Amino acid sequence: MRILVTGGAGFIGSNFVKYLSGKNHDLLILDSLTYAADVKNLNELDPNHYKLVIGDICDKKILKSIFPQIDYVVHFAAESHVDNSILSPDKFISTNVLGTHNLLEAAREHSIKKFLYVSTDEVYGSIDSGTFVESDNYNPSSPYSASKAAAEMLVMAYGKTFGLNFNISRCSNNYGPRQHREKLIPCFIDLLQNSKPVKLYGTGLNIRDWIYVDDHCEALYRILKNGADKQIYNISSSEELSNLEITEILVNALGVSRDLIQYVKDRPGHDFRYSISSEKIFTDLGFLPKVTFEEGIKKTLSWYLR
């Protein structure tokens, strides 16, 4: 398989490239190397297993030059930090919506075999009880989640109007090696190990489902290889934890004082709970996460402390 991985020098993208590196695929990585990406994320990989092109998905000339070299697209590249989307929505619309549109146009022009769009559970919005399934409606709360939902709709429209073979994955919160330090777990590890205070929004009781990044990568590969045409798949671990619980786990693991936990004013539009069912990907593709949060957080702590 000749696979284009957009955003392949970022957190999930680099872990996915690592996951693919021993599977005899031709990998082409396209990454603009924004603040959230780093070529060092690819250091563990054999350079013979991939080709890196530094460029932006909003640059149509670059897309025109690389699409004849590939048959499959796995599209990670995105602005992804909710706080940043509240402060500066423009970049999120440009990259996440217009950039995805550019990729779809190139995919249509070059008759790509499959376009896998890596989305988020945040497109569903918050849920008080129960879990969302793939057929539930969009209800995004932030410019970030709205931009991801808009891009999803473009992908589906290209499937319906132009016959593009696509899959969409919606995953819960990822954690693990190589995640940028703006995100909760690596940010709090960095602060706590230096005995600096960490700030929780509101009461800290907002709930997320947490999945180890290697499990997410396995699920994506199953979708890429065997996902049914034009289907959407939720990916989750069914391990729901509040931000406060995560923080207390890190405090205890690092042996620092609980007094380092501070509470600050909640951010605008902060969803309280995300929860998605992964029954479909289990039933259709046989995927089950292997790494428990207890195991995964130990691996994550070990990596960051090194």
C-alpha positions as protocol buffer text, in pm:
chain_id: "A"
residue {
  index: 1
  type: MET
  ca { x: 0 y: 0 z: 0 }
}
residue {
  index: 2
  type: ARG
  ca { x: 122 y: 350 z: -87 }
}
residue {
  index: 3
  type: ILE
  ca { x: -5 y: 560 z: 202 }
}
residue {
  index: 4
  type: LEU
  ca { x: -3 y: 936 z: 260 }
}
residue {
  index: 5
  type: VAL
  ca { x: -7 y: 1024 z: 631 }
}
residue {
  index: 6
  type: THR
  ca { x: -86 y: 1391 z: 683 }
}
residue {
  index: 7
  type: GLY
  ca { x: 35 y: 1531 z: 1013 }
}
residue {
  index: 8
  type: GLY
  ca { x: 269 y: 1234 z: 1047 }
}
residue {
  index: 9
  type: ALA
  ca { x: 520 y: 1424 z: 1260 }
}
residue {
  index: 10
  type: GLY
  ca { x: 259 y: 1508 z: 1522 }
}
residue {
  index: 11
  type: PHE
  ca { x: 152 y: 1306 z: 1822 }
}
residue {
  index: 12
  type: ILE
  ca { x: -92 y: 1046 z: 1690 }
}
residue {
  index: 13
  type: GLY
  ca { x: 44 y: 1067 z: 1336 }
}
residue {
  index: 14
  type: SER
  ca { x: 401 y: 979 z: 1437 }
}
residue {
  index: 15
  type: ASN
  ca { x: 280 y: 692 z: 1651 }
}
residue {
  index: 16
  type: PHE
  ca { x: 75 y: 566 z: 1355 }
}
residue {
  index: 17
  type: VAL
  ca { x: 376 y: 587 z: 1123 }
}
residue {
  index: 18
  type: LYS
  ca { x: 575 y: 392 z: 1380 }
}
residue {
  index: 19
  type: TYR
  ca { x: 295 y: 133 z: 1394 }
}
residue {
  index: 20
  type: LEU
  ca { x: 306 y: 98 z: 1012 }
}
residue {
  index: 21
  type: SER
  ca { x: 685 y: 100 z: 978 }
}
residue {
  index: 22
  type: GLY
  ca { x: 729 y: -277 z: 991 }
}
residue {
  index: 23
  type: LYS
  ca { x: 439 y: -366 z: 762 }
}
residue {
  index: 24
  type: ASN
  ca { x: 602 y: -317 z: 421 }
}
residue {
  index: 25
  type: HIS
  ca { x: 403 y: -15 z: 310 }
}
residue {
  index: 26
  type: ASP
  ca { x: 536 y: 284 z: 118 }
}
residue {
  index: 27
  type: LEU
  ca { x: 479 y: 576 z: 356 }
}
residue {
  index: 28
  type: LEU
  ca { x: 479 y: 940 z: 256 }
}
residue {
  index: 29
  type: ILE
  ca { x: 442 y: 1189 z: 543 }
}
residue {
  index: 30
  type: LEU
  ca { x: 316 y: 1541 z: 479 }
}
residue {
  index: 31
  type: ASP
  ca { x: 359 y: 1779 z: 772 }
}
residue {
  index: 32
  type: SER
  ca { x: 393 y: 2156 z: 797 }
}
residue {
  index: 33
  type: LEU
  ca { x: 585 y: 2118 z: 1126 }
}
residue {
  index: 34
  type: THR
  ca { x: 377 y: 2360 z: 1330 }
}
residue {
  index: 35
  type: TYR
  ca { x: 454 y: 2402 z: 1701 }
}
residue {
  index: 36
  type: ALA
  ca { x: 270 y: 2074 z: 1779 }
}
residue {
  index: 37
  type: ALA
  ca { x: 486 y: 1860 z: 1547 }
}
residue {
  index: 38
  type: ASP
  ca { x: 854 y: 1773 z: 1551 }
}
residue {
  index: 39
  type: VAL
  ca { x: 1079 y: 1578 z: 1316 }
}
residue {
  index: 40
  type: LYS
  ca { x: 1234 y: 1431 z: 1632 }
}
residue {
  index: 41
  type: ASN
  ca { x: 909 y: 1234 z: 1669 }
}
residue {
  index: 42
  type: LEU
  ca { x: 1033 y: 1026 z: 1375 }
}
residue {
  index: 43
  type: ASN
  ca { x: 1382 y: 963 z: 1516 }
}
residue {
  index: 44
  type: GLU
  ca { x: 1300 y: 609 z: 1628 }
}
residue {
  index: 45
  type: LEU
  ca { x: 1204 y: 510 z: 1273 }
}
residue {
  index: 46
  type: ASP
  ca { x: 1421 y: 374 z: 995 }
}
residue {
  index: 47
  type: PRO
  ca { x: 1438 y: 657 z: 737 }
}
residue {
  index: 48
  type: ASN
  ca { x: 1413 y: 391 z: 467 }
}
residue {
  index: 49
  type: HIS
  ca { x: 1056 y: 321 z: 583 }
}
residue {
  index: 50
  type: TYR
  ca { x: 914 y: 663 z: 498 }
}
residue {
  index: 51
  type: LYS
  ca { x: 957 y: 984 z: 302 }
}
residue {
  index: 52
  type: LEU
  ca { x: 892 y: 1319 z: 471 }
}
residue {
  index: 53
  type: VAL
  ca { x: 760 y: 1617 z: 276 }
}
residue {
  index: 54
  type: ILE
  ca { x: 747 y: 1942 z: 471 }
}
residue {
  index: 55
  type: GLY
  ca { x: 441 y: 2127 z: 350 }
}
residue {
  index: 56
  type: ASP
  ca { x: 91 y: 2247 z: 427 }
}
residue {
  index: 57
  type: ILE
  ca { x: -234 y: 2074 z: 330 }
}
residue {
  index: 58
  type: CYS
  ca { x: -356 y: 2420 z: 229 }
}
residue {
  index: 59
  type: ASP
  ca { x: -89 y: 2431 z: -44 }
}
residue {
  index: 60
  type: LYS
  ca { x: -251 y: 2286 z: -355 }
}
residue {
  index: 61
  type: LYS
  ca { x: 78 y: 2279 z: -548 }
}
residue {
  index: 62
  type: ILE
  ca { x: 236 y: 2042 z: -296 }
}
residue {
  index: 63
  type: LEU
  ca { x: -69 y: 1817 z: -302 }
}
residue {
  index: 64
  type: LYS
  ca { x: -59 y: 1807 z: -680 }
}
residue {
  index: 65
  type: SER
  ca { x: 303 y: 1692 z: -672 }
}
residue {
  index: 66
  type: ILE
  ca { x: 262 y: 1415 z: -414 }
}
residue {
  index: 67
  type: PHE
  ca { x: -77 y: 1259 z: -490 }
}
residue {
  index: 68
  type: PRO
  ca { x: 47 y: 1065 z: -797 }
}
residue {
  index: 69
  type: GLN
  ca { x: 278 y: 881 z: -553 }
}
residue {
  index: 70
  type: ILE
  ca { x: 4 y: 744 z: -323 }
}
residue {
  index: 71
  type: ASP
  ca { x: -314 y: 533 z: -322 }
}
residue {
  index: 72
  type: TYR
  ca { x: -443 y: 580 z: 35 }
}
residue {
  index: 73
  type: VAL
  ca { x: -479 y: 884 z: 259 }
}
residue {
  index: 74
  type: VAL
  ca { x: -481 y: 880 z: 639 }
}
residue {
  index: 75
  type: HIS
  ca { x: -559 y: 1237 z: 736 }
}
residue {
  index: 76
  type: PHE
  ca { x: -444 y: 1345 z: 1083 }
}
residue {
  index: 77
  type: ALA
  ca { x: -324 y: 1699 z: 1007 }
}
residue {
  index: 78
  type: ALA
  ca { x: -529 y: 1946 z: 1210 }
}
residue {
  index: 79
  type: GLU
  ca { x: -527 y: 2223 z: 1461 }
}
residue {
  index: 80
  type: SER
  ca { x: -649 y: 2037 z: 1769 }
}
residue {
  index: 81
  type: HIS
  ca { x: -622 y: 2236 z: 2092 }
}
residue {
  index: 82
  type: VAL
  ca { x: -964 y: 2357 z: 2210 }
}
residue {
  index: 83
  type: ASP
  ca { x: -825 y: 2652 z: 2407 }
}
residue {
  index: 84
  type: ASN
  ca { x: -643 y: 2777 z: 2097 }
}
residue {
  index: 85
  type: SER
  ca { x: -960 y: 2745 z: 1890 }
}
residue {
  index: 86
  type: ILE
  ca { x: -1141 y: 2973 z: 2135 }
}
residue {
  index: 87
  type: LEU
  ca { x: -865 y: 3233 z: 2114 }
}
residue {
  index: 88
  type: SER
  ca { x: -800 y: 3209 z: 1737 }
}
residue {
  index: 89
  type: PRO
  ca { x: -1071 y: 3026 z: 1542 }
}
residue {
  index: 90
  type: ASP
  ca { x: -947 y: 3136 z: 1198 }
}
residue {
  index: 91
  type: LYS
  ca { x: -656 y: 2892 z: 1181 }
}
residue {
  index: 92
  type: PHE
  ca { x: -887 y: 2603 z: 1272 }
}
residue {
  index: 93
  type: ILE
  ca { x: -1126 y: 2682 z: 989 }
}
residue {
  index: 94
  type: SER
  ca { x: -840 y: 2725 z: 742 }
}
residue {
  index: 95
  type: THR
  ca { x: -652 y: 2405 z: 828 }
}
residue {
  index: 96
  type: ASN
  ca { x: -928 y: 2172 z: 941 }
}
residue {
  index: 97
  type: VAL
  ca { x: -1194 y: 2265 z: 685 }
}
residue {
  index: 98
  type: LEU
  ca { x: -1023 y: 2420 z: 383 }
}
residue {
  index: 99
  type: GLY
  ca { x: -717 y: 2195 z: 417 }
}
residue {
  index: 100
  type: THR
  ca { x: -938 y: 1886 z: 423 }
}
residue {
  index: 101
  type: HIS
  ca { x: -1124 y: 2015 z: 118 }
}
residue {
  index: 102
  type: ASN
  ca { x: -794 y: 2049 z: -70 }
}
residue {
  index: 103
  type: LEU
  ca { x: -705 y: 1690 z: 15 }
}
residue {
  index: 104
  type: LEU
  ca { x: -1046 y: 1568 z: -95 }
}
residue {
  index: 105
  type: GLU
  ca { x: -1013 y: 1746 z: -429 }
}
residue {
  index: 106
  type: ALA
  ca { x: -673 y: 1587 z: -484 }
}
residue {
  index: 107
  type: ALA
  ca { x: -809 y: 1247 z: -378 }
}
residue {
  index: 108
  type: ARG
  ca { x: -1096 y: 1280 z: -626 }
}
residue {
  index: 109
  type: GLU
  ca { x: -867 y: 1392 z: -909 }
}
residue {
  index: 110
  type: HIS
  ca { x: -627 y: 1100 z: -854 }
}
residue {
  index: 111
  type: SER
  ca { x: -889 y: 831 z: -781 }
}
residue {
  index: 112
  type: ILE
  ca { x: -754 y: 751 z: -435 }
}
residue {
  index: 113
  type: LYS
  ca { x: -852 y: 402 z: -315 }
}
residue {
  index: 114
  type: LYS
  ca { x: -948 y: 512 z: 37 }
}
residue {
  index: 115
  type: PHE
  ca { x: -958 y: 839 z: 233 }
}
residue {
  index: 116
  type: LEU
  ca { x: -949 y: 782 z: 610 }
}
residue {
  index: 117
  type: TYR
  ca { x: -1041 y: 1095 z: 802 }
}
residue {
  index: 118
  type: VAL
  ca { x: -927 y: 1090 z: 1165 }
}
residue {
  index: 119
  type: SER
  ca { x: -1186 y: 1283 z: 1364 }
}
residue {
  index: 120
  type: THR
  ca { x: -1286 y: 1317 z: 1728 }
}
residue {
  index: 121
  type: ASP
  ca { x: -1560 y: 1224 z: 1972 }
}
residue {
  index: 122
  type: GLU
  ca { x: -1597 y: 1597 z: 2038 }
}
residue {
  index: 123
  type: VAL
  ca { x: -1818 y: 1634 z: 1730 }
}
residue {
  index: 124
  type: TYR
  ca { x: -2101 y: 1475 z: 1934 }
}
residue {
  index: 125
  type: GLY
  ca { x: -2076 y: 1725 z: 2218 }
}
residue {
  index: 126
  type: SER
  ca { x: -2147 y: 1643 z: 2581 }
}
residue {
  index: 127
  type: ILE
  ca { x: -2368 y: 1361 z: 2709 }
}
residue {
  index: 128
  type: ASP
  ca { x: -2498 y: 1333 z: 3066 }
}
residue {
  index: 129
  type: SER
  ca { x: -2556 y: 957 z: 3062 }
}
residue {
  index: 130
  type: GLY
  ca { x: -2523 y: 673 z: 2815 }
}
residue {
  index: 131
  type: THR
  ca { x: -2292 y: 671 z: 2513 }
}
residue {
  index: 132
  type: PHE
  ca { x: -2302 y: 812 z: 2162 }
}
residue {
  index: 133
  type: VAL
  ca { x: -2317 y: 581 z: 1859 }
}
residue {
  index: 134
  type: GLU
  ca { x: -2207 y: 661 z: 1506 }
}
residue {
  index: 135
  type: SER
  ca { x: -2557 y: 757 z: 1386 }
}
residue {
  index: 136
  type: ASP
  ca { x: -2609 y: 1023 z: 1655 }
}
residue {
  index: 137
  type: ASN
  ca { x: -2623 y: 1388 z: 1556 }
}
residue {
  index: 138
  type: TYR
  ca { x: -2348 y: 1648 z: 1568 }
}
residue {
  index: 139
  type: ASN
  ca { x: -2355 y: 1893 z: 1856 }
}
residue {
  index: 140
  type: PRO
  ca { x: -2009 y: 2059 z: 1864 }
}
residue {
  index: 141
  type: SER
  ca { x: -1933 y: 2315 z: 2133 }
}
residue {
  index: 142
  type: SER
  ca { x: -1601 y: 2472 z: 2031 }
}
residue {
  index: 143
  type: PRO
  ca { x: -1459 y: 2611 z: 1707 }
}
residue {
  index: 144
  type: TYR
  ca { x: -1228 y: 2309 z: 1708 }
}
residue {
  index: 145
  type: SER
  ca { x: -1503 y: 2046 z: 1724 }
}
residue {
  index: 146
  type: ALA
  ca { x: -1718 y: 2247 z: 1481 }
}
residue {
  index: 147
  type: SER
  ca { x: -1432 y: 2253 z: 1229 }
}
residue {
  index: 148
  type: LYS
  ca { x: -1387 y: 1876 z: 1262 }
}
residue {
  index: 149
  type: ALA
  ca { x: -1760 y: 1820 z: 1212 }
}
residue {
  index: 150
  type: ALA
  ca { x: -1757 y: 2046 z: 905 }
}
residue {
  index: 151
  type: ALA
  ca { x: -1466 y: 1851 z: 758 }
}
residue {
  index: 152
  type: GLU
  ca { x: -1648 y: 1524 z: 824 }
}
residue {
  index: 153
  type: MET
  ca { x: -1947 y: 1652 z: 630 }
}
residue {
  index: 154
  type: LEU
  ca { x: -1723 y: 1740 z: 337 }
}
residue {
  index: 155
  type: VAL
  ca { x: -1577 y: 1389 z: 340 }
}
residue {
  index: 156
  type: MET
  ca { x: -1926 y: 1237 z: 338 }
}
residue {
  index: 157
  type: ALA
  ca { x: -2037 y: 1472 z: 61 }
}
residue {
  index: 158
  type: TYR
  ca { x: -1744 y: 1365 z: -156 }
}
residue {
  index: 159
  type: GLY
  ca { x: -1843 y: 1006 z: -94 }
}
residue {
  index: 160
  type: LYS
  ca { x: -2201 y: 1066 z: -198 }
}
residue {
  index: 161
  type: THR
  ca { x: -2148 y: 1307 z: -486 }
}
residue {
  index: 162
  type: PHE
  ca { x: -1819 y: 1184 z: -633 }
}
residue {
  index: 163
  type: GLY
  ca { x: -1811 y: 823 z: -515 }
}
residue {
  index: 164
  type: LEU
  ca { x: -1500 y: 870 z: -302 }
}
residue {
  index: 165
  type: ASN
  ca { x: -1429 y: 565 z: -87 }
}
residue {
  index: 166
  type: PHE
  ca { x: -1387 y: 696 z: 267 }
}
residue {
  index: 167
  type: ASN
  ca { x: -1394 y: 604 z: 632 }
}
residue {
  index: 168
  type: ILE
  ca { x: -1426 y: 837 z: 929 }
}
residue {
  index: 169
  type: SER
  ca { x: -1296 y: 748 z: 1273 }
}
residue {
  index: 170
  type: ARG
  ca { x: -1406 y: 929 z: 1589 }
}
residue {
  index: 171
  type: CYS
  ca { x: -1174 y: 861 z: 1877 }
}
residue {
  index: 172
  type: SER
  ca { x: -1179 y: 950 z: 2244 }
}
residue {
  index: 173
  type: ASN
  ca { x: -892 y: 1128 z: 2425 }
}
residue {
  index: 174
  type: ASN
  ca { x: -549 y: 989 z: 2339 }
}
residue {
  index: 175
  type: TYR
  ca { x: -243 y: 981 z: 2560 }
}
residue {
  index: 176
  type: GLY
  ca { x: 106 y: 837 z: 2530 }
}
residue {
  index: 177
  type: PRO
  ca { x: 454 y: 919 z: 2398 }
}
residue {
  index: 178
  type: ARG
  ca { x: 525 y: 1225 z: 2183 }
}
residue {
  index: 179
  type: GLN
  ca { x: 215 y: 1424 z: 2277 }
}
residue {
  index: 180
  type: HIS
  ca { x: 269 y: 1800 z: 2282 }
}
residue {
  index: 181
  type: ARG
  ca { x: 296 y: 1953 z: 2626 }
}
residue {
  index: 182
  type: GLU
  ca { x: -8 y: 2176 z: 2578 }
}
residue {
  index: 183
  type: LYS
  ca { x: -228 y: 1872 z: 2642 }
}
residue {
  index: 184
  type: LEU
  ca { x: -342 y: 1780 z: 2993 }
}
residue {
  index: 185
  type: ILE
  ca { x: -133 y: 1471 z: 3073 }
}
residue {
  index: 186
  type: PRO
  ca { x: 209 y: 1580 z: 2938 }
}
residue {
  index: 187
  type: CYS
  ca { x: 151 y: 1935 z: 3064 }
}
residue {
  index: 188
  type: PHE
  ca { x: 74 y: 1817 z: 3415 }
}
residue {
  index: 189
  type: ILE
  ca { x: 365 y: 1569 z: 3417 }
}
residue {
  index: 190
  type: ASP
  ca { x: 600 y: 1850 z: 3319 }
}
residue {
  index: 191
  type: LEU
  ca { x: 469 y: 2086 z: 3586 }
}
residue {
  index: 192
  type: LEU
  ca { x: 434 y: 1838 z: 3870 }
}
residue {
  index: 193
  type: GLN
  ca { x: 778 y: 1684 z: 3830 }
}
residue {
  index: 194
  type: ASN
  ca { x: 914 y: 2036 z: 3875 }
}
residue {
  index: 195
  type: SER
  ca { x: 689 y: 2098 z: 4177 }
}
residue {
  index: 196
  type: LYS
  ca { x: 490 y: 2363 z: 3993 }
}
residue {
  index: 197
  type: PRO
  ca { x: 112 y: 2403 z: 4038 }
}
residue {
  index: 198
  type: VAL
  ca { x: -136 y: 2262 z: 3787 }
}
residue {
  index: 199
  type: LYS
  ca { x: -461 y: 2438 z: 3704 }
}
residue {
  index: 200
  type: LEU
  ca { x: -790 y: 2254 z: 3661 }
}
residue {
  index: 201
  type: TYR
  ca { x: -1087 y: 2418 z: 3494 }
}
residue {
  index: 202
  type: GLY
  ca { x: -1396 y: 2458 z: 3712 }
}
residue {
  index: 203
  type: THR
  ca { x: -1437 y: 2172 z: 3957 }
}
residue {
  index: 204
  type: GLY
  ca { x: -1206 y: 1939 z: 3763 }
}
residue {
  index: 205
  type: LEU
  ca { x: -1487 y: 1686 z: 3736 }
}
residue {
  index: 206
  type: ASN
  ca { x: -1523 y: 1696 z: 3356 }
}
residue {
  index: 207
  type: ILE
  ca { x: -1510 y: 1339 z: 3226 }
}
residue {
  index: 208
  type: ARG
  ca { x: -1328 y: 1196 z: 2923 }
}
residue {
  index: 209
  type: ASP
  ca { x: -1270 y: 846 z: 2788 }
}
residue {
  index: 210
  type: TRP
  ca { x: -893 y: 783 z: 2764 }
}
residue {
  index: 211
  type: ILE
  ca { x: -728 y: 549 z: 2512 }
}
residue {
  index: 212
  type: TYR
  ca { x: -358 y: 470 z: 2479 }
}
residue {
  index: 213
  type: VAL
  ca { x: -229 y: 592 z: 2144 }
}
residue {
  index: 214
  type: ASP
  ca { x: -100 y: 250 z: 2030 }
}
residue {
  index: 215
  type: ASP
  ca { x: -450 y: 107 z: 2064 }
}
residue {
  index: 216
  type: HIS
  ca { x: -587 y: 393 z: 1855 }
}
residue {
  index: 217
  type: CYS
  ca { x: -326 y: 320 z: 1588 }
}
residue {
  index: 218
  type: GLU
  ca { x: -425 y: -46 z: 1573 }
}
residue {
  index: 219
  type: ALA
  ca { x: -791 y: 52 z: 1533 }
}
residue {
  index: 220
  type: LEU
  ca { x: -705 y: 292 z: 1250 }
}
residue {
  index: 221
  type: TYR
  ca { x: -507 y: 26 z: 1067 }
}
residue {
  index: 222
  type: ARG
  ca { x: -800 y: -214 z: 1090 }
}
residue {
  index: 223
  type: ILE
  ca { x: -1026 y: 56 z: 945 }
}
residue {
  index: 224
  type: LEU
  ca { x: -777 y: 137 z: 669 }
}
residue {
  index: 225
  type: LYS
  ca { x: -748 y: -228 z: 564 }
}
residue {
  index: 226
  type: ASN
  ca { x: -1096 y: -364 z: 626 }
}
residue {
  index: 227
  type: GLY
  ca { x: -1336 y: -79 z: 703 }
}
residue {
  index: 228
  type: ALA
  ca { x: -1654 y: -99 z: 498 }
}
residue {
  index: 229
  type: ASP
  ca { x: -1693 y: 166 z: 231 }
}
residue {
  index: 230
  type: LYS
  ca { x: -1828 y: 500 z: 358 }
}
residue {
  index: 231
  type: GLN
  ca { x: -1862 y: 384 z: 717 }
}
residue {
  index: 232
  type: ILE
  ca { x: -1792 y: 574 z: 1040 }
}
residue {
  index: 233
  type: TYR
  ca { x: -1630 y: 402 z: 1338 }
}
residue {
  index: 234
  type: ASN
  ca { x: -1607 y: 517 z: 1699 }
}
residue {
  index: 235
  type: ILE
  ca { x: -1287 y: 423 z: 1881 }
}
residue {
  index: 236
  type: SER
  ca { x: -1278 y: 420 z: 2261 }
}
residue {
  index: 237
  type: SER
  ca { x: -1142 y: 229 z: 2559 }
}
residue {
  index: 238
  type: SER
  ca { x: -1449 y: 268 z: 2785 }
}
residue {
  index: 239
  type: GLU
  ca { x: -1217 y: 396 z: 3059 }
}
residue {
  index: 240
  type: GLU
  ca { x: -1380 y: 718 z: 3174 }
}
residue {
  index: 241
  type: LEU
  ca { x: -1192 y: 940 z: 3418 }
}
residue {
  index: 242
  type: SER
  ca { x: -1239 y: 1296 z: 3535 }
}
residue {
  index: 243
  type: ASN
  ca { x: -964 y: 1552 z: 3493 }
}
residue {
  index: 244
  type: LEU
  ca { x: -929 y: 1556 z: 3871 }
}
residue {
  index: 245
  type: GLU
  ca { x: -884 y: 1178 z: 3884 }
}
residue {
  index: 246
  type: ILE
  ca { x: -614 y: 1199 z: 3616 }
}
residue {
  index: 247
  type: THR
  ca { x: -439 y: 1474 z: 3811 }
}
residue {
  index: 248
  type: GLU
  ca { x: -451 y: 1278 z: 4137 }
}
residue {
  index: 249
  type: ILE
  ca { x: -303 y: 972 z: 3962 }
}
residue {
  index: 250
  type: LEU
  ca { x: -13 y: 1184 z: 3839 }
}
residue {
  index: 251
  type: VAL
  ca { x: 34 y: 1351 z: 4177 }
}
residue {
  index: 252
  type: ASN
  ca { x: 57 y: 1012 z: 4348 }
}
residue {
  index: 253
  type: ALA
  ca { x: 283 y: 861 z: 4082 }
}
residue {
  index: 254
  type: LEU
  ca { x: 527 y: 1151 z: 4103 }
}
residue {
  index: 255
  type: GLY
  ca { x: 515 y: 1169 z: 4484 }
}
residue {
  index: 256
  type: VAL
  ca { x: 434 y: 1540 z: 4502 }
}
residue {
  index: 257
  type: SER
  ca { x: 194 y: 1735 z: 4721 }
}
residue {
  index: 258
  type: ARG
  ca { x: -175 y: 1748 z: 4639 }
}
residue {
  index: 259
  type: ASP
  ca { x: -152 y: 2118 z: 4728 }
}
residue {
  index: 260
  type: LEU
  ca { x: -13 y: 2171 z: 4377 }
}
residue {
  index: 261
  type: ILE
  ca { x: -365 y: 2123 z: 4238 }
}
residue {
  index: 262
  type: GLN
  ca { x: -535 y: 2457 z: 4177 }
}
residue {
  index: 263
  type: TYR
  ca { x: -876 y: 2542 z: 4037 }
}
residue {
  index: 264
  type: VAL
  ca { x: -940 y: 2820 z: 3785 }
}
residue {
  index: 265
  type: LYS
  ca { x: -1241 y: 2967 z: 3609 }
}
residue {
  index: 266
  type: ASP
  ca { x: -1397 y: 2722 z: 3366 }
}
residue {
  index: 267
  type: ARG
  ca { x: -1338 y: 2780 z: 2995 }
}
residue {
  index: 268
  type: PRO
  ca { x: -1629 y: 2889 z: 2771 }
}
residue {
  index: 269
  type: GLY
  ca { x: -1844 y: 2607 z: 2631 }
}
residue {
  index: 270
  type: HIS
  ca { x: -1659 y: 2338 z: 2830 }
}
residue {
  index: 271
  type: ASP
  ca { x: -1828 y: 2003 z: 2763 }
}
residue {
  index: 272
  type: PHE
  ca { x: -1882 y: 1804 z: 3081 }
}
residue {
  index: 273
  type: ARG
  ca { x: -1867 y: 1443 z: 2959 }
}
residue {
  index: 274
  type: TYR
  ca { x: -1770 y: 1262 z: 2641 }
}
residue {
  index: 275
  type: SER
  ca { x: -1868 y: 899 z: 2597 }
}
residue {
  index: 276
  type: ILE
  ca { x: -1883 y: 692 z: 2279 }
}
residue {
  index: 277
  type: SER
  ca { x: -1966 y: 330 z: 2207 }
}
residue {
  index: 278
  type: SER
  ca { x: -1705 y: 127 z: 2015 }
}
residue {
  index: 279
  type: GLU
  ca { x: -1938 y: -171 z: 1969 }
}
residue {
  index: 280
  type: LYS
  ca { x: -1943 y: -125 z: 1592 }
}
residue {
  index: 281
  type: ILE
  ca { x: -1566 y: -150 z: 1542 }
}
residue {
  index: 282
  type: PHE
  ca { x: -1557 y: -448 z: 1777 }
}
residue {
  index: 283
  type: THR
  ca { x: -1836 y: -629 z: 1593 }
}
residue {
  index: 284
  type: ASP
  ca { x: -1730 y: -539 z: 1238 }
}
residue {
  index: 285
  type: LEU
  ca { x: -1350 y: -532 z: 1266 }
}
residue {
  index: 286
  type: GLY
  ca { x: -1270 y: -722 z: 1586 }
}
residue {
  index: 287
  type: PHE
  ca { x: -1093 y: -434 z: 1757 }
}
residue {
  index: 288
  type: LEU
  ca { x: -1054 y: -426 z: 2134 }
}
residue {
  index: 289
  type: PRO
  ca { x: -806 y: -200 z: 2318 }
}
residue {
  index: 290
  type: LYS
  ca { x: -522 y: -391 z: 2482 }
}
residue {
  index: 291
  type: VAL
  ca { x: -368 y: -131 z: 2714 }
}
residue {
  index: 292
  type: THR
  ca { x: -548 y: -43 z: 3037 }
}
residue {
  index: 293
  type: PHE
  ca { x: -516 y: 310 z: 3169 }
}
residue {
  index: 294
  type: GLU
  ca { x: -312 y: 181 z: 3461 }
}
residue {
  index: 295
  type: GLU
  ca { x: -61 y: 25 z: 3220 }
}
residue {
  index: 296
  type: GLY
  ca { x: -71 y: 309 z: 2971 }
}
residue {
  index: 297
  type: ILE
  ca { x: -10 y: 588 z: 3221 }
}
residue {
  index: 298
  type: LYS
  ca { x: 296 y: 402 z: 3356 }
}
residue {
  index: 299
  type: LYS
  ca { x: 436 y: 379 z: 3001 }
}
residue {
  index: 300
  type: THR
  ca { x: 355 y: 745 z: 2941 }
}
residue {
  index: 301
  type: LEU
  ca { x: 516 y: 864 z: 3262 }
}
residue {
  index: 302
  type: SER
  ca { x: 827 y: 657 z: 3190 }
}
residue {
  index: 303
  type: TRP
  ca { x: 862 y: 806 z: 2843 }
}
residue {
  index: 304
  type: TYR
  ca { x: 822 y: 1169 z: 2953 }
}
residue {
  index: 305
  type: LEU
  ca { x: 1048 y: 1132 z: 3255 }
}
residue {
  index: 306
  type: ARG
  ca { x: 1321 y: 996 z: 3026 }
}
